[in-house]
């Protein structure tokens, strides 16, 4: 079997995990950890765009079997769903979690216990869902969990709206990056997420993730232990933007990138200002995206 030791164990032993934790916790005093750059003091001040203070909020933690096959295997992916989000897509299919704040506040110690619980359940990895706004809390919990025996890969499952300077502090800590690349049209991003800079931010973030971990690597069971996996949700009416997304991956990241082109869009959230999205995705819109991906040479479609 291929060697699958998580990179964060070395970071813990060499002290870089501790250094990252100290830096991240200090940064919460004037928070610019995500592209929103709210600059609030999350120790004392009113909450910023992510509506999260000093402690993370978790909506659920359990083995998940609906993720990509390289993560799920036989025992499931150990997902921890963080409440709130720094992107605020108006079509979010988890609107109650990301916008309405369903979840419970947890200490770093409790978050560490959740990681250890999922490992004890036999999960193949710790899958951090929507982690961008709680990176300091994750690193603090990870340090505690490693001391207690955590030893399975860490997955950073993100919208792609990530600050490169924050990602740089995760080098040698995160094993698997799984970003969305939602769209590359800034007008769409502005209307759906109030983030016209999303396309530029996500491009830089994904290139940084790829620089750190490279292509997705799988052990002899087919379970991923390191690398990049990109998701793209095909949305109704945006076929041309899907082509641009896929072209970016093939040409600027790598044609060997593992890509999950997802067909499960359905109307959800609050679509009052984007009425064109208030319909299900048509099957041929999805198949056109898949066929285009094959045409431009993407070889690892999930």
URGI-V208259 format. One record per residue. N is the residue number from 0. D_CENTER is the distance of its C-alpha to the mean C-alpha in Angstrom with 2 decimals. Layout:
N,D_CENTER  N,D_CENTER
This chain:
0,27.30  1,25.04  2,24.18  3,20.82  4,21.03  5,17.74  6,17.81  7,17.39  8,20.85  9,22.48  10,20.78  11,22.21  12,25.61  13,25.85  14,24.91  15,21.99  16,19.68  17,22.29  18,22.54  19,18.87  20,19.21  21,22.36  22,21.02  23,17.98  24,20.28  25,22.81  26,20.48  27,20.05  28,23.68  29,22.98  30,19.31  31,17.96  32,14.66  33,12.76  34,14.47  35,16.36  36,18.47  37,20.22  38,22.24  39,22.96  40,24.07  41,21.70  42,24.42  43,27.02  44,26.43  45,25.33  46,21.60  47,19.80  48,17.52  49,14.93  50,18.02  51,17.07  52,19.72  53,20.26  54,18.83  55,15.56  56,15.95  57,14.85  58,15.58  59,15.70  60,15.40  61,16.76  62,16.86  63,15.16  64,16.89  65,15.29  66,12.37  67,13.23  68,16.49  69,15.64  70,13.46  71,15.90  72,19.24  73,22.02  74,20.71  75,17.28  76,13.75  77,13.80  78,11.29  79,11.26  80,10.45  81,10.65  82,13.07  83,13.10  84,10.75  85,11.53  86,11.61  87,13.94  88,14.19  89,17.67  90,17.10  91,14.29  92,15.17  93,14.21  94,16.39  95,18.10  96,15.08  97,13.35  98,16.78  99,19.45  100,18.05  101,18.82  102,18.25  103,19.99  104,19.96  105,19.65  106,21.02  107,19.44  108,21.97  109,20.96  110,17.27  111,18.66  112,20.86  113,18.10  114,16.55  115,20.12  116,20.88  117,18.19  118,19.56  119,23.02  120,22.22  121,21.72  122,18.01  123,16.97  124,13.85  125,12.00  126,8.69  127,6.97  128,5.68  129,5.37  130,6.32  131,7.33  132,10.75  133,11.57  134,11.20  135,15.02  136,15.31  137,12.95  138,15.00  139,18.17  140,17.52  141,16.60  142,19.89  143,21.76  144,20.28  145,21.19  146,24.66  147,24.93  148,24.02  149,20.30  150,20.05  151,17.31  152,14.26  153,11.14  154,7.76  155,4.70  156,2.29  157,1.59  158,5.28  159,6.49  160,8.83  161,8.95  162,12.38  163,13.56  164,15.87  165,13.28  166,11.43  167,15.01  168,15.52  169,12.85  170,14.85  171,16.55  172,14.35  173,11.05  174,12.25  175,9.62  176,6.81  177,5.26  178,4.67  179,6.86  180,10.16  181,11.92  182,15.23  183,17.25  184,20.06  185,20.10  186,22.47  187,20.18  188,17.38  189,20.07  190,21.44  191,18.40  192,16.21  193,18.87  194,16.95  195,19.22  196,17.63  197,14.25  198,15.50  199,16.74  200,13.83  201,11.28  202,13.98  203,14.49  204,10.95  205,10.61  206,14.14  207,13.55  208,10.87  209,13.51  210,16.22  211,14.97  212,14.38  213,16.08  214,16.37  215,15.07  216,17.80  217,19.05  218,21.82  219,25.06  220,23.72  221,21.04  222,18.24  223,15.52  224,15.76  225,14.42  226,13.07  227,10.83  228,10.04  229,9.47  230,9.55  231,12.11  232,13.60  233,17.29  234,18.87  235,22.63  236,24.71  237,22.18  238,23.20  239,24.01  240,20.68  241,19.05  242,21.54  243,20.61  244,16.91  245,18.08  246,20.75  247,18.49  248,16.55  249,19.96  250,21.85  251,19.76  252,17.20  253,19.15  254,20.75  255,19.80  256,16.03  257,14.77  258,13.89  259,13.51  260,15.46  261,15.18  262,18.38  263,17.69  264,17.84  265,20.34  266,21.64  267,20.05  268,19.54  269,22.02  270,23.16  271,26.43  272,25.85  273,24.31  274,26.80  275,26.23  276,22.99  277,25.08  278,25.68  279,24.09  280,23.02  281,26.07  282,25.99  283,27.44  284,24.73  285,22.24  286,24.77  287,25.50  288,21.95  289,22.07  290,25.54  291,24.63  292,21.87  293,24.60  294,27.12  295,25.25  296,24.74  297,21.20  298,22.20  299,19.28  300,18.40  301,17.06
